Amino acid sequence: MRYNMNKSNLIPKNKEDVEFIKELELQSIEKVKEVIEELLEWMQDGNWPQASLIANYLKPHLNYFEKEIINVLNTNDDMWKYWIMKSLVLNSNEMPSKKILDKISQICYNPTQDEKESEVDIVAYEILNKYTSLPRSSKSEP
């Protein structure tokens, strides 16, 4: 008998739902690919209980959904960028792809005023400091 996965079981139903993680953790990242964008939306606020559960699941697969991460980093939602960078990229044991690091470098060295106010540039600096040989003369720690 073939198991048919219900994709809606992989996404929180509301801010109180933490049961979704049991089903999510049973799935390979390949099977979850279709709902990555919805999962990342649940990381818009790192204080939501689902955010850390999702981050812990996604961290080992950081580069598998590179396009979706870059899409978030290209938004005007600075808190979402902050939480994606802080909880996923900075805390992953996987080296971020060149494309992800290039986008983070852009945020670090040329932040918008809003990114500065939301401290997105500081997290970008921390990421570059962790994963690259950060040219310290170009930017001192914010």
C-alpha positions as a printed Julia matrix, in Angstrom:
142×3 Matrix{Float64}:
  0.0    0.0    0.0
  1.41   3.35  -1.03
  1.36   6.18   1.5
 -0.04   9.39   0.06
  1.35  12.4    1.89
 -1.05  15.23   2.61
  1.05  18.38   2.16
 -1.23  20.41   4.42
 -0.05  18.24   7.34
  3.47  19.62   6.84
  2.47  23.23   7.47
  1.22  24.69  10.77
 -2.52  25.27  10.78
 -2.31  28.2   13.21
  0.03  29.8   15.74
 -0.81  27.18  18.35
 -0.1   24.19  16.07
  3.19  22.48  16.87
  2.01  18.98  15.95
  2.83  19.53  12.26
  6.52  18.96  13.04
  5.93  15.25  13.71
  4.83  14.75  10.11
  7.42  17.15   8.7
 10.31  15.33  10.38
  9.24  12.06   8.74
  9.67  13.54   5.26
 12.78  13.96   3.14
 13.66  17.48   2.08
 12.84  16.48  -1.51
  9.25  15.72  -0.51
  9.0   18.98   1.42
 10.3   21.14  -1.45
  6.75  21.99  -2.6
  5.92  23.64   0.73
  9.24  25.38   1.49
  7.81  28.84   0.78
  4.92  28.28   3.19
  7.31  26.98   5.84
  9.54  30.02   5.44
  6.49  32.25   5.91
  6.07  30.68   9.34
  9.54  32.01  10.15
  8.54  35.66   9.69
  8.57  36.03  13.46
 11.2   34.04  15.32
  9.09  34.24  18.47
  6.39  32.02  17.0
  6.76  28.48  18.38
  6.79  27.01  14.86
  9.74  29.13  13.73
 12.43  27.26  15.66
 10.91  23.87  14.82
 10.97  24.7   11.11
 14.47  26.18  11.34
 15.8   23.03  13.01
 14.33  20.89  10.23
 15.59  23.12   7.39
 19.09  24.03   8.66
 20.84  20.88   7.36
 19.39  21.51   3.89
 20.19  25.2    3.57
 21.38  25.16  -0.04
 18.6   22.89  -1.24
 16.21  25.84  -1.1
 18.69  28.57  -1.99
 16.25  30.3   -4.39
 13.59  30.61  -1.69
 16.07  32.05   0.82
 17.27  34.62  -1.71
 13.64  35.51  -2.47
 13.12  36.3    1.23
 16.34  38.34   1.34
 15.08  40.35  -1.64
 11.85  41.38   0.14
 11.28  44.59   2.09
 10.34  42.57   5.18
 13.42  43.23   7.29
 12.29  41.21  10.29
 11.68  38.2    8.06
 15.17  38.62   6.59
 16.57  38.92  10.12
 14.96  35.68  11.31
 15.86  33.71   8.17
 19.46  34.85   8.39
 19.73  34.4   12.17
 17.9   31.11  12.67
 18.71  29.36   9.38
 21.86  30.67   7.75
 23.89  31.67  10.81
 22.98  28.56  12.78
 23.38  26.04   9.97
 26.36  23.71   9.92
 26.15  23.73   6.13
 28.27  26.27   4.27
 25.86  28.63   2.48
 26.08  28.69  -1.29
 27.96  31.45  -3.08
 24.63  32.96  -4.2
 23.36  33.15  -0.62
 26.65  34.59   0.63
 26.74  37.13  -2.2
 23.27  38.39  -1.25
 24.21  38.51   2.44
 27.4   40.37   1.56
 25.32  42.94  -0.31
 23.15  43.42   2.79
 26.21  43.65   5.03
 28.13  46.21   2.99
 25.24  48.18   1.47
 22.33  47.96   3.9
 19.22  50.05   3.54
 18.3   52.33   6.4
 15.55  49.89   7.4
 18.0   46.97   7.38
 20.26  48.97   9.7
 17.37  49.79  12.04
 16.31  46.12  12.12
 19.95  45.02  12.65
 19.81  42.86   9.53
 23.26  44.17   8.59
 24.66  42.97  11.92
 23.4   39.42  11.33
 24.79  39.61   7.79
 28.17  40.56   9.26
 28.01  37.64  11.72
 27.26  35.23   8.87
 30.12  36.51   6.73
 32.43  36.4    9.74
 31.47  32.74  10.34
 31.71  31.46   6.78
 34.2   33.69   4.95
 37.42  35.61   5.36
 35.66  38.87   6.01
 37.61  41.88   4.8
 37.69  43.79   8.07
 38.95  47.02   6.53
 35.79  47.41   4.46
 33.41  47.28   7.38
 34.0   47.15  11.06
 31.5   45.27  13.16
 28.25  47.27  13.25
